[in-house]
Amino acid sequence: MGVAQGDQYDSFDVGTYTWGALPTSTMSGAKSVSITAINNSPALKAAFIGAGFTPTSTSTPGNFVTSDLNSYVFNEANPLGGFYSYRIHQDSIASSTPKMKTQGFYVQDQWQLGHWTFSPGVRLDKYEFLADNGVSLFKTDFAVAPRVGLTWDVQGDGKSKAYAYWGRYIDPIKLDMVRFTGSLTSSVRFEQARLMNQWVTVITRGGSKVVDAVFADTFKLPKTDEFRIGYQVDFANIYTFDATFTKRRDYDIVEDWDPTLYTDAGNLEAEARGLLGLASSAVPSATQQSIINGFRNLVINPNYFAGGGYTGAQNVARVAGGQLNFVLANLPGGERTYRTLDLTVTRREANHWGGFLSASLVNAKGNSMSSGNADFQGDLAQYDPRLPYTNGRLEGSVDWLAKANAYYAWDMGLMVGMTFNANSGYHYTRGTSASTRVLQQFPGANGYFGENLGSLMTPLLYQADLRIQYGRNFGKMRGEVYVDVINATNRQEATDLSEGLNIRGVAPLPDTPYQYQAPRRYNFGVRIKY
């Protein structure tokens, strides 16, 4: 909360919290880098030991792991309100423009043999990412994206067809990810945690002293594979029926990683213990031990984080030593899969009326909502897509949606139409607020073993809109006047529900509405065609 003297503060506004029971927040997302900062400061480490905290790291004896600080309390009052936890301090201001160069080639053709049409193609894309000082950061190989389509004119008269398509699409990462690696002459800001009554720099962003991130040598561009099969037929001279099944899969998702967390099973266990409220020396139950083992199994070989001219072990050491913040690499196990069945019947205008009716069944599943935007996956193990509870129905996806439209037109120029839209409501997850994001809440020991993502649903949504229109010709011109009645039934039901406690200001309690359908409203218009 609050901005003062160029510093942006993120404080706990409800009350004091312990390290082991932090709500999802900027501070909770910075536990791993905060532990690194403590271990790199002899004075700060001594202060924690003097306060009664015992370092238990097995990989680096004498160092702390995150569960060692479970009882540490954030209780220093911010004069602006709440209790200090984290801040961003702007140290200097400068412009920065990392760049991305692309090379692209494509070939496509179409062959026809009798009732069959075959449409092959391939696209090749190559990318180079440049820092703001012009230095080349990373060059990809040519990414190959083949596409192939096949259409069968069933009767040979153009009135019915069966078709299939498969294609791959390359998704170049966004420039905000390039800024991670390429802001070498930019503004400098310090991200700082409030620990032992002092501001401790845990991340330095911008400038050349600390590199924010490097590309891993194993880096692959994100991809989408799509398969589509369908059938379309015209009948009774005025109707068209279309059925299409589509399967789409996103994979090779990119994230920024904290390699000091993921290359050390002890650090992964410490995060699990913190989530379970277990001290480093506490003996877990059988269920808790199973969860701890699940976190320990997330460990990744350091070689995965080689990049920027350094071995994986060297990059781990650079992060631990404060010379590097993150490594950009793909997310093992991360994917999104969409399956949809779309059915549409269209009636062309005949005997004064026409319209269409469509329905879609949707099954969208996965374990990552990231789109290369440097989210919290890779920073904290609790969001790792390989854990069972992070899987499920994609947030924001619906189970079904339907739309209908019908209109009647009189010869004298009057037309009346109606559109009806409905959907199942969308999936959402019990969450907590972190910075500008709402992230999945750890479901506890009982919820760990099942799919939890998108397990909640907003209410069924439907709405009817009307249009009344009158048109008349004036020589070569045509004038039209119309009125739209949007939400004609004035239905004002909830459309969005709060994911958790104190996330949405107008809906502080979980599962309470914070958005509603807009009330009935009218649009008037005049249009002249010539």
C-alpha positions as CSV (number, residue, x, y, z in Angstrom):
1,M,0.0,0.0,0.0
2,G,1.1,3.6,-0.5
3,V,3.8,5.4,-2.3
4,A,6.2,7.7,-0.4
5,Q,9.5,9.4,-1.5
6,G,9.7,7.3,-4.7
7,D,9.2,4.0,-2.8
8,Q,6.2,1.7,-3.4
9,Y,5.2,-0.2,-0.3
10,D,3.4,-3.5,0.0
11,S,2.2,-3.8,3.5
12,F,0.0,-6.2,5.4
13,D,-3.1,-4.2,6.2
14,V,-5.1,-6.7,8.2
15,G,-2.7,-7.7,10.9
16,T,0.6,-9.2,11.7
17,Y,1.7,-12.4,10.1
18,T,4.4,-15.0,10.7
19,W,6.8,-16.1,8.0
20,G,5.3,-19.5,7.9
21,A,1.7,-18.3,7.5
22,L,2.0,-15.4,5.1
23,P,-0.9,-14.7,2.9
24,T,-0.1,-14.9,-0.8
25,S,1.7,-11.5,-1.4
26,T,4.8,-10.0,-2.9
27,M,6.6,-11.0,0.3
28,S,5.4,-14.6,0.2
29,G,6.7,-14.8,-3.4
30,A,10.1,-13.4,-2.3
31,K,10.8,-15.9,0.4
32,S,13.5,-17.8,-1.5
33,V,15.4,-14.7,-2.6
34,S,15.0,-13.3,0.9
35,I,16.6,-16.5,2.3
36,T,19.5,-16.0,-0.2
37,A,20.0,-12.4,0.9
38,I,20.1,-13.4,4.6
39,N,22.6,-16.2,3.9
40,N,24.8,-13.8,1.9
41,S,24.9,-11.2,4.8
42,P,26.9,-12.3,7.8
43,A,25.5,-9.5,9.9
44,L,21.9,-10.4,9.0
45,K,22.4,-14.1,9.5
46,A,23.9,-13.4,12.9
47,A,20.9,-11.2,13.8
48,F,18.5,-14.0,13.1
49,I,20.7,-16.5,15.0
50,G,20.8,-14.1,17.9
51,A,17.0,-13.8,17.8
52,G,16.8,-17.6,18.4
53,F,16.5,-18.9,14.8
54,T,18.6,-22.0,13.9
55,P,19.9,-22.6,10.4
56,T,19.4,-26.2,9.3
57,S,20.5,-26.4,5.6
58,T,21.9,-29.8,4.8
59,S,23.3,-28.8,1.4
60,T,25.1,-25.7,2.9
61,P,25.6,-26.2,6.6
62,G,25.3,-23.0,8.5
63,N,22.7,-21.5,6.1
64,F,19.0,-21.0,6.6
65,V,16.2,-22.6,4.7
66,T,12.8,-21.1,4.5
67,S,11.1,-23.3,7.1
68,D,13.7,-22.2,9.7
69,L,12.0,-18.8,9.9
70,N,8.4,-20.0,10.2
71,S,7.9,-18.2,13.5
72,Y,9.4,-14.8,12.4
73,V,6.8,-12.1,12.8
74,F,6.2,-9.1,10.5
75,N,5.0,-6.7,13.1
76,E,6.8,-3.4,12.4
77,A,4.1,-0.7,11.8
78,N,4.1,1.3,8.6
79,P,3.3,4.9,9.5
80,L,0.9,5.0,6.5
81,G,-1.0,2.0,7.8
82,G,-0.6,-1.7,8.2
83,F,2.7,-3.5,8.8
84,Y,5.9,-3.4,6.7
85,S,6.7,-6.4,4.5
86,Y,8.1,-5.3,1.1
87,R,8.9,-2.3,-1.0
88,I,10.3,-1.3,-4.3
89,H,12.9,1.5,-4.2
90,Q,13.7,3.4,-7.3
91,D,17.5,4.1,-7.4
92,S,17.9,5.7,-10.8
93,I,15.9,6.4,-14.0
94,A,17.1,5.7,-17.5
95,S,15.5,4.6,-20.8
96,S,15.8,1.0,-22.0
97,T,14.7,-0.6,-25.3
98,P,15.5,-4.3,-25.7
99,K,14.7,-5.6,-29.2
100,M,13.7,-8.7,-31.0
101,K,14.7,-9.6,-34.6
102,T,12.8,-12.1,-36.6
103,Q,13.3,-14.1,-39.8
104,G,10.3,-15.9,-41.3
105,F,9.7,-18.1,-44.3
106,Y,6.6,-19.9,-45.4
107,V,5.5,-22.2,-48.2
108,Q,2.0,-23.3,-49.0
109,D,0.2,-24.9,-51.8
110,Q,-3.2,-26.4,-52.7
111,W,-3.8,-29.6,-54.7
112,Q,-7.2,-30.8,-56.0
113,L,-8.0,-34.3,-57.1
114,G,-11.6,-35.1,-57.9
115,H,-13.7,-34.3,-54.8
116,W,-10.6,-33.9,-52.6
117,T,-8.6,-30.8,-51.8
118,F,-5.2,-31.1,-50.1
119,S,-3.6,-27.9,-48.6
120,P,-0.1,-28.4,-47.2
121,G,2.2,-25.7,-45.8
122,V,5.1,-25.0,-43.5
123,R,6.4,-21.9,-41.8
124,L,9.9,-21.4,-40.3
125,D,10.6,-18.7,-37.8
126,K,13.9,-17.6,-36.2
127,Y,14.3,-15.1,-33.4
128,E,17.2,-13.1,-31.9
129,F,16.8,-11.2,-28.7
130,L,19.0,-8.1,-28.2
131,A,19.7,-6.2,-25.0
132,D,19.2,-2.4,-24.8
133,N,22.9,-1.9,-25.5
134,G,22.7,-4.0,-28.7
135,V,24.4,-7.2,-27.3
136,S,22.9,-10.4,-28.6
137,L,21.3,-12.3,-25.7
138,F,20.0,-15.4,-27.4
139,K,19.4,-16.8,-30.9
140,T,16.9,-19.5,-31.6
141,D,17.2,-22.1,-34.3
142,F,14.5,-22.1,-37.0
143,A,11.3,-23.3,-35.4
144,V,9.3,-25.5,-37.9
145,A,5.6,-25.1,-37.9
146,P,3.9,-27.4,-40.4
147,R,0.2,-27.2,-41.4
148,V,-1.9,-29.5,-43.4
149,G,-5.6,-29.4,-44.4
150,L,-7.8,-31.9,-46.2
151,T,-11.3,-31.2,-47.6
152,W,-13.8,-33.7,-49.2
153,D,-16.7,-32.4,-51.3
154,V,-19.0,-35.2,-50.3
155,Q,-21.5,-35.0,-53.2
156,G,-19.3,-33.1,-55.6
157,D,-21.9,-30.3,-55.8
158,G,-20.3,-27.9,-53.3
159,K,-23.2,-28.3,-50.9
160,S,-21.6,-30.6,-48.3
161,K,-18.0,-31.1,-47.1
162,A,-16.0,-32.9,-44.5
163,Y,-12.7,-31.4,-43.5
164,A,-9.7,-31.9,-41.3
165,Y,-6.8,-29.7,-40.3
166,W,-3.7,-30.0,-38.2
167,G,-1.2,-27.1,-37.6
168,R,1.5,-25.9,-35.3
169,Y,1.9,-22.3,-34.3
170,I,5.0,-20.7,-32.8
171,D,4.4,-18.2,-30.0
172,P,7.3,-15.7,-29.7
173,I,7.8,-14.6,-26.1
174,K,6.6,-11.2,-25.1
175,L,9.1,-8.3,-25.0
176,D,8.5,-8.0,-21.2
177,M,10.4,-11.3,-20.9
178,V,13.2,-10.0,-23.1
179,R,13.4,-7.0,-20.7
180,F,14.3,-9.4,-18.0
181,T,17.5,-10.4,-19.8
182,G,18.2,-7.2,-21.8
183,S,17.8,-4.2,-19.4
184,L,21.5,-3.5,-18.9
185,T,21.4,0.3,-19.2
186,S,18.0,0.8,-17.8
187,S,16.6,2.4,-14.6
188,V,17.7,0.6,-11.4
189,R,15.3,-0.4,-8.7
190,F,15.8,-2.4,-5.5
191,E,13.2,-4.8,-4.3
192,Q,13.6,-5.0,-0.5
193,A,12.1,-7.0,2.3
194,R,11.7,-5.6,5.8
195,L,13.7,-8.0,8.0
196,M,15.0,-7.4,11.5
197,N,13.9,-3.7,11.4
198,Q,15.9,-3.0,8.2
199,W,15.3,-2.9,4.5
200,V,17.2,-5.8,2.9
201,T,17.7,-5.8,-0.9
202,V,16.6,-9.2,-2.2
203,I,16.4,-8.4,-5.9
204,T,18.1,-5.7,-8.0
205,R,16.5,-5.0,-11.3
206,G,18.0,-3.1,-14.2
207,G,21.6,-1.9,-14.7
208,S,24.7,-4.0,-15.4
209,K,25.7,-4.8,-11.8
210,V,23.1,-7.6,-11.3
211,V,21.7,-9.4,-14.4
212,D,18.0,-9.9,-14.0
213,A,17.9,-13.1,-16.1
214,V,19.6,-15.1,-18.8
215,F,18.2,-17.5,-21.3
216,A,18.7,-21.1,-20.6
217,D,20.6,-23.0,-23.3
218,T,17.6,-25.5,-23.3
219,F,15.2,-22.6,-24.0
220,K,12.4,-23.5,-26.6
221,L,9.8,-21.1,-28.0
222,P,6.2,-21.7,-26.8
223,K,4.1,-23.7,-29.2
224,T,0.4,-24.5,-30.0
225,D,-0.7,-27.6,-31.8
226,E,-4.2,-27.6,-33.2
227,F,-6.3,-30.4,-34.7
228,R,-9.7,-29.7,-36.2
229,I,-12.3,-32.0,-37.9
230,G,-15.7,-31.0,-39.1
231,Y,-18.7,-31.4,-41.4
232,Q,-20.8,-28.8,-43.1
233,V,-23.9,-29.3,-45.3
234,D,-26.5,-27.1,-47.0
235,F,-30.1,-28.4,-47.0
236,A,-33.6,-27.3,-47.9
237,N,-32.0,-24.5,-50.0
238,I,-32.0,-22.1,-47.0
239,Y,-30.3,-24.0,-44.1
240,T,-26.6,-24.7,-43.3
241,F,-25.5,-27.1,-40.6
242,D,-21.9,-27.1,-39.3
243,A,-20.3,-29.3,-36.7
244,T,-16.6,-28.9,-35.7
245,F,-14.4,-30.6,-33.1
246,T,-11.2,-28.8,-32.2
247,K,-8.3,-29.9,-29.9
248,R,-5.7,-27.3,-29.1
249,R,-2.6,-27.8,-26.9
250,D,-0.2,-25.1,-25.6
251,Y,3.2,-26.3,-24.4
252,D,6.8,-25.3,-24.0
253,I,5.5,-22.6,-21.7
254,V,8.2,-20.1,-20.6
255,E,8.8,-18.9,-17.1
256,D,11.5,-17.2,-15.0
257,W,13.1,-19.6,-12.5
258,D,14.9,-19.3,-9.2
259,P,17.4,-22.1,-9.7
260,T,18.6,-22.0,-6.0
261,L,15.2,-23.3,-5.0
262,Y,14.7,-26.0,-7.7
263,T,18.2,-27.5,-7.6
264,D,18.1,-28.2,-3.9
265,A,15.6,-30.8,-2.6
266,G,16.2,-29.4,0.9
267,N,14.9,-26.0,-0.1
268,L,11.9,-27.6,-1.8
269,E,11.2,-29.5,1.4
270,A,11.6,-26.3,3.4
271,E,8.9,-24.6,1.3
272,A,6.5,-27.6,1.8
273,R,7.1,-27.5,5.5
274,G,6.4,-23.8,5.6
275,L,3.1,-24.3,3.7
276,L,2.2,-27.1,6.2
277,G,3.2,-25.1,9.2
278,L,6.0,-27.5,10.2
279,A,9.2,-26.4,11.7
280,S,12.4,-27.8,10.2
281,S,12.8,-30.2,13.1
282,A,9.1,-31.3,13.3
283,V,8.3,-34.9,12.5
284,P,5.6,-34.9,9.8
285,S,2.6,-37.3,9.7
286,A,2.4,-39.9,6.9
287,T,0.2,-37.5,4.8
288,Q,2.5,-34.6,5.4
289,Q,5.5,-36.7,4.5
290,S,3.9,-37.7,1.2
291,I,3.4,-34.0,0.4
292,I,7.0,-33.2,1.4
293,N,8.2,-36.0,-0.9
294,G,6.1,-34.6,-3.7
295,F,7.9,-31.2,-3.3
296,R,11.3,-32.9,-3.1
297,N,10.6,-34.8,-6.3
298,L,10.3,-31.4,-8.2
299,V,14.1,-31.0,-8.0
300,I,15.8,-30.2,-11.3
301,N,19.3,-31.0,-12.4
302,P,21.5,-27.8,-12.4
303,N,22.5,-28.4,-16.0
304,Y,18.9,-27.3,-17.0
305,F,19.8,-23.8,-16.0
306,A,23.0,-23.4,-18.0
307,G,22.9,-20.3,-20.1
308,G,24.4,-16.9,-20.8
309,G,27.9,-18.5,-21.2
310,Y,27.8,-20.2,-17.8
311,T,27.2,-23.7,-16.7
312,G,24.1,-24.6,-14.7
313,A,26.1,-24.9,-11.4
314,Q,27.7,-21.5,-12.1
315,N,24.3,-19.9,-12.6
316,V,23.0,-21.4,-9.4
317,A,26.0,-19.9,-7.7
318,R,25.5,-16.5,-9.3
319,V,21.9,-16.4,-8.1
320,A,23.0,-17.5,-4.6
321,G,25.7,-14.8,-4.7
322,G,23.4,-12.0,-5.9
323,Q,25.0,-11.6,-9.4
324,L,21.9,-13.0,-11.2
325,N,18.2,-13.1,-10.3
326,F,16.5,-15.6,-12.6
327,V,16.9,-18.0,-15.6
328,L,14.4,-18.0,-18.4
329,A,13.5,-21.6,-19.2
330,N,10.6,-23.8,-20.2
331,L,8.1,-25.1,-17.6
332,P,8.4,-28.9,-17.3
333,G,4.9,-30.5,-17.3
334,G,3.2,-27.1,-18.1
335,E,0.5,-27.2,-20.6
336,R,-3.0,-26.1,-21.6
337,T,-5.4,-28.3,-23.6
338,Y,-8.7,-27.1,-25.1
339,R,-11.3,-29.4,-26.5
340,T,-14.4,-27.9,-28.1
341,L,-17.4,-29.1,-30.0
342,D,-19.2,-26.4,-32.0
343,L,-22.6,-26.9,-33.5
344,T,-24.3,-24.2,-35.7
345,V,-27.5,-24.1,-37.7
346,T,-28.0,-21.1,-39.9
347,R,-31.2,-20.1,-41.8
348,R,-30.7,-17.6,-44.7
349,E,-33.4,-15.1,-45.0
350,A,-36.5,-16.6,-46.7
351,N,-40.2,-15.7,-46.3
352,H,-39.1,-12.6,-44.4
353,W,-37.1,-14.2,-41.7
354,G,-33.7,-15.7,-40.9
355,G,-31.3,-16.4,-38.0
356,F,-29.0,-18.9,-36.5
357,L,-28.6,-21.2,-33.4
358,S,-25.2,-22.2,-32.1
359,A,-23.9,-24.2,-29.1
360,S,-20.4,-25.0,-27.9
361,L,-19.2,-27.6,-25.4
362,V,-15.9,-26.7,-23.9
363,N,-13.4,-28.7,-21.9
364,A,-10.3,-26.6,-21.1
365,K,-7.8,-28.2,-18.8
366,G,-4.3,-27.6,-17.7
367,N,-1.9,-26.4,-15.0
368,S,-0.5,-23.1,-16.1
369,M,-2.1,-19.7,-16.8
370,S,1.2,-18.2,-17.7
371,S,1.7,-16.8,-21.2
372,G,5.4,-15.9,-20.9
373,N,4.6,-13.0,-18.6
374,A,7.0,-13.9,-15.7
375,D,4.4,-15.2,-13.3
376,F,5.0,-17.0,-10.0
377,Q,5.5,-20.4,-11.4
378,G,9.3,-21.0,-11.3
379,D,9.6,-18.7,-8.3
380,L,7.7,-20.8,-5.8
381,A,7.3,-24.6,-5.9
382,Q,3.7,-24.4,-4.6
383,Y,2.6,-23.3,-8.1
384,D,4.5,-26.0,-9.9
385,P,2.4,-27.7,-12.6
386,R,3.7,-31.1,-11.7
387,L,1.9,-31.0,-8.4
388,P,-1.6,-32.6,-8.5
389,Y,-3.6,-29.7,-7.1
390,T,-2.3,-27.2,-9.6
391,N,-4.1,-29.2,-12.4
392,G,-7.7,-28.9,-13.4
393,R,-10.1,-26.7,-15.4
394,L,-8.5,-23.5,-16.7
395,E,-9.6,-20.4,-14.9
396,G,-11.9,-18.3,-16.9
397,S,-13.1,-21.2,-19.1
398,V,-16.7,-22.1,-19.5
399,D,-18.3,-25.6,-19.8
400,W,-20.7,-24.5,-22.5
401,L,-22.1,-21.5,-24.3
402,A,-25.0,-20.9,-26.6
403,K,-26.2,-18.1,-28.9
404,A,-29.4,-17.6,-30.9
405,N,-30.5,-14.9,-33.3
406,A,-33.7,-14.5,-35.2
407,Y,-35.2,-11.6,-37.1
408,Y,-38.3,-10.8,-39.2
409,A,-38.3,-8.2,-41.9
410,W,-41.4,-6.6,-43.5
411,D,-41.5,-5.3,-47.1
412,M,-42.3,-1.8,-45.8
413,G,-38.8,-1.6,-44.2
414,L,-39.5,-2.5,-40.6
415,M,-37.3,-5.3,-39.0
416,V,-37.4,-6.7,-35.5
417,G,-34.7,-9.0,-34.2
418,M,-33.6,-10.7,-31.0
419,T,-30.2,-12.1,-29.8
420,F,-30.0,-14.5,-26.9
421,N,-26.6,-15.4,-25.2
422,A,-26.0,-17.9,-22.4
423,N,-23.1,-19.7,-20.8
424,S,-22.4,-22.0,-17.9
425,G,-20.5,-19.5,-15.9
426,Y,-16.7,-19.7,-15.7
427,H,-14.3,-21.7,-13.6
428,Y,-12.2,-20.0,-10.9
429,T,-10.1,-21.1,-8.0
430,R,-9.8,-20.3,-4.3
431,G,-7.1,-17.7,-4.4
432,T,-5.2,-15.0,-2.6
433,S,-3.8,-11.7,-3.8
434,A,-0.2,-11.3,-4.8
435,S,1.0,-8.0,-6.1
436,T,-1.4,-7.4,-9.1
437,R,-2.3,-11.0,-9.4
438,V,-4.7,-13.5,-7.9
439,L,-2.9,-16.8,-7.4
440,Q,-4.2,-20.3,-6.4
441,Q,-4.3,-20.8,-2.7
442,F,-2.4,-23.9,-1.3
443,P,-5.3,-26.2,-0.6
444,G,-3.8,-27.8,2.5
445,A,-3.1,-31.4,3.2
446,N,-6.6,-32.5,2.4
447,G,-6.7,-30.8,-1.0
448,Y,-3.2,-31.5,-2.2
449,F,-3.8,-34.9,-3.8
450,G,-6.7,-33.9,-6.2
451,E,-7.1,-31.6,-9.1
452,N,-8.0,-28.2,-7.6
453,L,-7.5,-25.6,-10.3
454,G,-10.8,-24.1,-11.5
455,S,-12.8,-26.2,-9.0
456,L,-15.3,-23.3,-8.4
457,M,-17.9,-21.9,-10.8
458,T,-19.6,-18.5,-11.2
459,P,-23.4,-18.5,-11.8
460,L,-25.1,-19.4,-15.0
461,L,-25.3,-16.3,-17.2
462,Y,-27.9,-15.4,-19.9
463,Q,-29.2,-12.2,-21.6
464,A,-31.6,-11.2,-24.3
465,D,-31.1,-8.2,-26.6
466,L,-33.7,-6.7,-29.0
467,R,-33.4,-4.5,-32.1
468,I,-36.1,-2.6,-33.9
469,Q,-35.0,-1.0,-37.2
470,Y,-36.7,0.9,-39.9
471,G,-35.1,1.5,-43.3
472,R,-36.2,3.4,-46.4
473,N,-34.6,4.1,-49.8
474,F,-34.2,7.7,-51.1
475,G,-33.0,7.4,-54.6
476,K,-29.5,5.9,-54.5
477,M,-29.3,6.4,-50.7
478,R,-30.8,4.4,-47.9
479,G,-31.6,5.7,-44.5
480,E,-32.1,3.6,-41.4
481,V,-33.1,4.4,-37.8
482,Y,-32.9,1.8,-35.0
483,V,-33.1,1.3,-31.3
484,D,-31.3,-1.5,-29.4
485,V,-32.7,-2.7,-26.1
486,I,-29.7,-4.3,-24.4
487,N,-30.6,-6.8,-21.5
488,A,-34.2,-6.5,-22.4
489,T,-35.4,-8.4,-19.3
490,N,-33.3,-6.2,-17.0
491,R,-31.6,-9.3,-15.5
492,Q,-29.0,-8.1,-13.0
493,E,-27.4,-11.2,-11.7
494,A,-23.9,-11.8,-10.5
495,T,-21.3,-12.4,-13.2
496,D,-18.1,-12.6,-11.1
497,L,-17.4,-13.9,-7.6
498,S,-14.5,-13.1,-5.3
499,E,-11.8,-15.8,-5.3
500,G,-10.9,-15.3,-1.6
501,L,-10.7,-13.2,1.5
502,N,-10.1,-9.4,1.0
503,I,-9.2,-9.8,-2.7
504,R,-12.0,-7.7,-4.3
505,G,-12.7,-4.4,-2.4
506,V,-16.5,-4.5,-2.8
507,A,-16.6,-8.3,-2.0
508,P,-14.3,-9.0,0.9
509,L,-15.6,-12.5,1.5
510,P,-14.9,-15.5,-0.7
511,D,-17.5,-16.4,-3.3
512,T,-19.4,-13.2,-3.0
513,P,-20.3,-11.1,-6.1
514,Y,-18.2,-8.1,-7.2
515,Q,-19.6,-7.7,-10.7
516,Y,-23.2,-7.8,-12.0
517,Q,-24.9,-7.7,-15.4
518,A,-25.4,-4.1,-16.4
519,P,-29.1,-3.0,-16.2
520,R,-31.3,-2.5,-19.2
521,R,-30.2,0.2,-21.5
522,Y,-31.1,1.7,-24.9
523,N,-29.0,2.7,-27.9
524,F,-30.5,4.9,-30.6
525,G,-28.9,5.2,-34.0
526,V,-29.3,6.7,-37.5
527,R,-27.4,5.4,-40.5
528,I,-27.2,6.6,-44.1
529,K,-25.9,4.3,-46.8
530,Y,-24.9,5.5,-50.3
